[in-house]
Amino acid sequence: MRQTLDLATIFTATTQELRQVLNCDRVVVYRFNPDWSGDFVPESVASGWVSLIEQQQDQPHLRETTTQNERCTVTTKVNS
């Protein structure tokens, strides 16, 4: 991976390795646009799970509403 600067190759390898290390069912990279919409880019998905990359082709609303779902974002509270 060090020999390539191809971002897609790096993300593909990274998602695969992270999924193994974390022992989870899915790792995906979400690329944000300036308006907070975006696209799912390379992902690693366990067998039996639906690929979000494939889903976003048929369901464009996935790109638009991901950040509006409170389960898909991280928020921080400011203590005053």
C-alpha positions in Angstrom: 0.0 0.0 0.0 2.9 2.4 0.6 3.8 2.1 -3.0 0.6 3.5 -4.3 -1.0 6.9 -3.9 -4.3 5.7 -5.4 -6.9 6.7 -2.8 -9.4 4.0 -3.8 -6.8 1.3 -3.3 -5.7 2.7 0.1 -9.4 3.0 1.3 -10.2 -0.5 0.1 -7.2 -2.1 1.9 -7.9 0.0 5.0 -11.6 -0.9 5.4 -10.7 -4.6 4.9 -8.0 -4.5 7.6 -10.1 -2.4 10.0 -13.0 -4.8 9.8 -10.7 -7.7 10.6 -9.0 -5.9 13.5 -12.3 -4.6 15.0 -14.0 -8.0 14.3 -17.1 -6.2 13.0 -19.6 -6.7 10.2 -19.0 -3.5 8.3 -16.4 -0.7 7.8 -17.2 2.0 5.3 -15.7 5.4 4.4 -18.2 8.1 3.8 -17.0 11.1 1.7 -18.7 14.3 2.7 -19.5 17.1 0.2 -19.5 20.7 1.3 -23.3 20.6 1.8 -22.9 17.5 4.1 -24.4 15.1 1.5 -21.9 12.5 0.3 -21.2 9.1 -0.9 -20.2 5.8 0.6 -16.8 4.9 -0.9 -14.9 1.7 -0.4 -16.3 -0.6 2.3 -15.7 -4.0 3.6 -18.8 -6.0 4.4 -19.2 -9.4 6.1 -21.1 -12.1 4.1 -24.9 -11.8 4.6 -24.8 -8.0 4.9 -26.1 -5.6 2.1 -23.4 -3.3 0.7 -24.2 0.4 1.3 -22.3 1.2 -1.9 -24.7 -1.0 -3.9 -27.7 0.4 -2.0 -26.8 4.0 -2.7 -27.2 3.3 -6.4 -30.8 2.4 -6.0 -31.6 4.6 -3.0 -30.1 8.0 -3.5 -31.7 9.2 -0.2 -29.0 7.3 1.6 -26.5 9.9 0.4 -28.7 12.8 1.6 -29.9 11.7 5.0 -27.0 9.9 6.6 -25.9 12.8 8.6 -29.5 13.6 9.7 -29.7 10.2 11.4 -28.5 10.7 15.0 -27.3 7.0 15.1 -24.9 7.8 12.2 -23.1 10.8 13.7 -21.0 11.6 16.7 -21.9 14.7 18.7 -20.0 16.3 21.6 -21.5 18.1 24.5 -19.9 21.3 25.7 -19.8 21.6 29.5 -20.5 25.1 30.7 
